[in-house]
């Protein structure tokens, strides 16, 4: 999408991508900061209020700073590739900042100050340092109280304390959990490398409660999956099951989300309206 926006600007001003200069690059970055995001005709452009629980801001009508910074990085890498391959201009329209282009990185650095980003683009906007978002402790406790099983509580505690991706944690085996060292071994996305990540003591307490309540027919060898469905036939927990667990967490924090229904689970929910938390027969 970043390249498509850049190409469309070039088509509009009749300048090819291989003939663009810093003037067009500067105008593009400025245009991206001023223009409104495109929306469908049937969607009103109203600003959504920020989340009162987590503090996450709602989507606005303009492109946020992180989107513009990502666009600048993509386009600079695009022209660096074509310059090295000899298929594009020899001068990158999206250069690095003048004071960071030449010389040794971190030259004359003051050891009493933190290291800065030495690869800042000339037209790259600076992201503001934001306070990390969080939810109050009472709401976090309510999430655990409203979850329907020790397995879900163990999963949420592991996700929060380890910071691992959902697919990484769901792929863990029984031998990957080390309660003595409070470590969980996961296979990292992309590199496929094994990495031990620390987890909280509470997460292993919930994991122990979940494992003690498993059916005796569920295999628990070192090479067997760590997470299983709760209903027969027992199967290893998948990413599709994780989406329903995450939705249950959303229901616990925002009661208004109870009216929402996931299309993949509509046929599995009990037909009549009920105040119970929706569950899926597959997990």
C-alpha positions as CSV (number, residue, x, y, z in Angstrom):
1,X,0.0,0.0,0.0
2,X,2.9,2.4,0.7
3,X,4.3,1.8,-2.8
4,X,0.9,2.2,-4.4
5,X,0.3,5.6,-2.7
6,X,3.7,6.7,-4.0
7,X,3.1,5.4,-7.5
8,X,-0.3,7.1,-7.7
9,X,1.2,10.4,-6.7
10,X,3.8,10.0,-9.5
11,X,1.1,9.1,-12.0
12,X,-0.9,12.2,-11.0
13,X,2.0,14.6,-11.5
14,X,3.4,12.6,-14.5
15,X,6.7,11.7,-12.9
16,X,8.0,8.1,-13.1
17,X,9.2,6.3,-10.0
18,X,12.7,6.1,-11.5
19,X,12.7,9.9,-12.2
20,X,11.6,11.1,-8.8
21,X,13.7,13.5,-6.8
22,X,13.8,14.8,-3.2
23,X,11.3,17.4,-4.2
24,X,8.7,14.8,-5.0
25,X,9.6,12.8,-1.9
26,X,9.3,15.8,0.3
27,X,5.9,16.8,-1.2
28,X,4.7,13.2,-0.8
29,X,5.5,13.1,2.9
30,X,3.9,16.4,3.4
31,X,0.8,15.4,1.4
32,X,0.5,12.2,3.5
33,X,0.5,14.3,6.7
34,X,-2.2,16.7,5.4
35,X,-4.7,14.5,3.5
36,X,-7.6,12.5,5.0
37,X,-7.6,8.7,4.9
38,X,-9.8,7.4,2.1
39,X,-13.1,5.9,3.3
40,X,-16.1,4.2,1.7
41,X,-19.0,6.4,0.7
42,X,-21.3,4.5,3.1
43,X,-19.1,5.1,6.1
44,X,-19.3,8.3,8.0
45,X,-16.1,10.0,8.9
46,X,-16.7,10.4,12.6
47,X,-13.9,10.2,15.1
48,X,-14.1,7.3,17.5
49,X,-13.5,8.1,21.1
50,X,-10.5,6.5,22.8
51,X,-11.0,3.3,24.8
52,X,-11.9,4.3,28.4
53,X,-10.4,1.0,29.8
54,X,-7.0,0.7,28.0
55,X,-6.5,4.3,26.8
56,X,-6.0,3.2,23.1
57,X,-7.0,6.2,20.9
58,X,-9.7,5.7,18.3
59,X,-9.0,5.9,14.6
60,X,-9.0,9.5,13.3
61,X,-9.4,11.0,9.8
62,X,-5.6,11.6,9.3
63,X,-2.8,9.2,8.8
64,X,-1.0,8.6,12.2
65,X,2.7,9.3,12.6
66,X,3.6,5.6,12.7
67,X,1.9,5.0,9.3
68,X,3.8,7.9,7.7
69,X,7.1,6.7,9.3
70,X,6.5,3.2,8.0
71,X,5.8,4.5,4.5
72,X,9.1,6.5,4.5
73,X,11.0,3.4,5.6
74,X,9.5,1.2,2.9
75,X,10.1,3.7,0.1
76,X,13.7,4.4,1.3
77,X,14.4,0.6,1.3
78,X,12.7,0.3,-2.2
79,X,15.1,2.8,-3.7
80,X,18.1,1.4,-1.9
81,X,17.4,-2.0,-3.4
82,X,17.0,-0.6,-7.0
83,X,20.1,1.6,-6.6
84,X,22.2,-1.5,-5.5
85,X,20.7,-3.6,-8.3
86,X,21.4,-0.9,-10.9
87,X,17.7,-0.6,-12.0
88,X,16.8,2.7,-10.4
89,X,18.1,6.2,-9.8
90,X,21.6,6.5,-8.2
91,X,20.4,9.1,-5.7
92,X,17.7,8.0,-3.2
93,X,14.8,10.4,-3.1
94,X,14.3,9.4,0.5
95,X,17.8,9.9,2.0
96,X,19.0,9.7,5.5
97,X,19.3,12.8,7.6
98,X,22.4,14.9,6.8
99,X,24.0,14.7,10.2
100,X,23.5,10.9,10.2
101,X,24.6,10.0,6.7
102,X,28.4,10.2,7.0
103,X,30.9,9.3,9.6
104,X,31.0,6.6,12.2
105,X,27.8,5.7,13.9
106,X,27.6,7.2,17.5
107,X,30.7,9.2,16.9
108,X,31.5,11.5,19.9
109,X,28.7,10.0,21.9
110,X,28.4,11.1,25.4
111,X,28.5,8.0,27.6
112,X,26.1,9.7,30.1
113,X,23.3,9.9,27.5
114,X,21.4,7.1,25.7
115,X,22.3,6.1,22.2
116,X,20.1,7.6,19.5
117,X,18.8,6.3,16.2
118,X,21.6,6.7,13.7
119,X,19.5,5.8,10.7
120,X,16.8,8.5,10.9
121,X,15.4,9.4,7.5
122,X,15.4,13.0,6.4
123,X,11.6,13.1,5.8
124,X,10.8,10.6,8.5
125,X,8.4,12.0,11.2
126,X,9.3,11.5,14.8
127,X,7.0,9.3,16.9
128,X,6.0,10.6,20.2
129,X,7.0,8.7,23.3
130,X,3.7,7.4,24.7
131,X,2.9,6.0,28.1
132,X,2.3,2.3,28.0
133,X,-1.4,1.4,28.0
134,X,-2.8,-0.8,30.8
135,X,-6.0,-1.8,32.4
136,X,-6.8,-1.4,36.1
137,X,-6.0,-4.3,38.4
138,X,-9.6,-4.7,39.4
139,X,-10.6,-5.2,35.7
140,X,-7.8,-7.6,35.2
141,X,-8.9,-9.7,38.2
142,X,-12.5,-9.6,36.8
143,X,-11.2,-11.1,33.6
144,X,-9.8,-14.1,35.4
145,X,-13.0,-14.4,37.5
146,X,-15.2,-14.5,34.4
147,X,-13.2,-16.9,32.3
148,X,-14.7,-20.4,32.2
149,X,-11.8,-22.7,32.9
150,X,-8.3,-23.0,34.3
151,X,-7.0,-23.6,30.8
152,X,-8.2,-20.1,29.7
153,X,-6.8,-18.5,32.8
154,X,-3.4,-20.2,32.2
155,X,-3.3,-19.1,28.6
156,X,-4.2,-15.5,29.4
157,X,-1.6,-15.4,32.2
158,X,1.0,-16.9,29.9
159,X,0.3,-14.5,27.1
160,X,0.4,-11.5,29.4
161,X,3.6,-12.5,31.3
162,X,5.7,-13.9,28.4
163,X,4.7,-11.5,25.6
164,X,4.9,-14.4,23.1
165,X,2.7,-14.5,20.1
166,X,-0.5,-16.6,20.3
167,X,0.8,-19.1,17.6
168,X,4.1,-19.4,19.4
169,X,2.5,-20.3,22.7
170,X,-0.1,-22.6,21.3
171,X,2.7,-24.6,19.6
172,X,4.4,-25.3,22.9
173,X,4.8,-28.9,24.1
174,X,4.5,-30.4,27.6
175,X,8.3,-30.5,27.9
176,X,8.6,-26.9,27.0
177,X,7.2,-25.6,30.3
178,X,9.8,-25.5,33.1
179,X,8.1,-24.5,36.4
180,X,11.4,-24.7,38.3
181,X,13.1,-22.0,36.2
182,X,9.7,-20.3,35.4
183,X,10.5,-20.5,31.7
184,X,8.5,-21.5,28.6
185,X,10.3,-22.6,25.4
186,X,8.6,-21.4,22.2
187,X,9.5,-21.5,18.5
188,X,9.9,-17.9,17.3
189,X,8.0,-16.8,14.2
190,X,10.2,-16.1,11.2
191,X,13.6,-17.4,12.5
192,X,12.0,-20.7,13.8
193,X,14.6,-20.6,16.6
194,X,13.9,-22.0,20.0
195,X,13.8,-19.3,22.7
196,X,13.1,-19.6,26.4
197,X,10.8,-16.8,27.7
198,X,10.1,-16.0,31.4
199,X,6.6,-16.4,32.7
200,X,5.0,-15.2,36.0
201,X,4.6,-17.6,39.0
202,X,0.8,-17.1,38.8
203,X,0.9,-18.4,35.2
204,X,2.5,-21.7,36.3
205,X,0.0,-21.9,39.2
206,X,-2.9,-21.7,36.7
207,X,-1.0,-24.1,34.4
208,X,-0.7,-26.6,37.2
209,X,-4.4,-26.4,38.0
210,X,-5.2,-26.9,34.3
211,X,-3.0,-29.9,34.0
212,X,-4.3,-31.5,37.1
213,X,-7.9,-31.3,35.8
214,X,-7.1,-33.0,32.4
215,X,-8.9,-36.1,31.4
216,X,-6.8,-39.3,31.8
217,X,-7.1,-40.1,28.1
218,X,-5.3,-36.9,27.1
219,X,-1.6,-37.6,26.3
220,X,0.8,-35.7,28.5
221,X,4.2,-36.8,27.2
222,X,7.1,-34.4,26.7
223,X,6.5,-34.2,23.0
224,X,2.7,-33.9,23.2
225,X,0.9,-30.6,22.9
226,X,0.6,-28.5,26.0
227,X,-2.9,-27.1,25.3
228,X,-5.9,-29.3,24.5
229,X,-9.6,-28.7,23.9
230,X,-11.9,-29.3,26.8
231,X,-14.5,-31.5,25.0
232,X,-14.3,-34.8,23.3
233,X,-12.8,-35.7,20.9
234,X,-9.8,-34.1,22.5
235,X,-7.6,-32.2,20.1
236,X,-4.7,-29.8,20.3
237,X,-5.8,-26.2,20.7
238,X,-5.5,-24.2,17.5
239,X,-5.4,-20.6,16.6
240,X,-9.1,-20.6,15.7
241,X,-9.8,-21.7,19.3
242,X,-7.6,-18.9,20.5
243,X,-9.8,-16.3,18.8
244,X,-12.8,-17.4,20.8
245,X,-10.8,-17.3,24.1
246,X,-9.7,-13.7,23.2
247,X,-13.3,-12.8,22.5
248,X,-14.3,-14.1,25.9
249,X,-11.7,-11.8,27.5
250,X,-13.3,-8.9,25.5
251,X,-16.7,-9.9,26.8
252,X,-15.4,-9.9,30.3
253,X,-14.0,-6.3,30.0
254,X,-16.8,-4.9,27.8
255,X,-20.2,-6.3,28.6
256,X,-21.6,-4.7,25.4
257,X,-19.6,-7.1,23.3
258,X,-21.9,-9.9,24.4
259,X,-24.3,-9.0,21.6
260,X,-21.5,-9.7,19.0
261,X,-21.3,-13.0,17.4
262,X,-18.4,-14.5,15.5
263,X,-19.6,-16.0,12.1
264,X,-17.5,-19.1,12.7
265,X,-19.2,-19.9,16.0
266,X,-22.8,-18.8,15.2
267,X,-23.9,-22.3,14.5
268,X,-22.3,-23.7,17.6
269,X,-23.9,-21.3,20.1
270,X,-27.2,-22.2,21.8
271,X,-30.0,-20.6,19.8
272,X,-31.9,-18.7,22.5
273,X,-30.6,-15.4,23.9
274,X,-28.9,-16.1,27.2
275,X,-26.7,-14.3,29.7
276,X,-24.2,-17.0,29.7
277,X,-20.8,-16.5,28.1
278,X,-20.9,-18.0,24.6
279,X,-18.8,-21.1,24.2
280,X,-17.8,-23.1,21.2
281,X,-18.1,-26.9,21.0
282,X,-14.7,-27.2,19.4
283,X,-12.8,-25.9,22.5
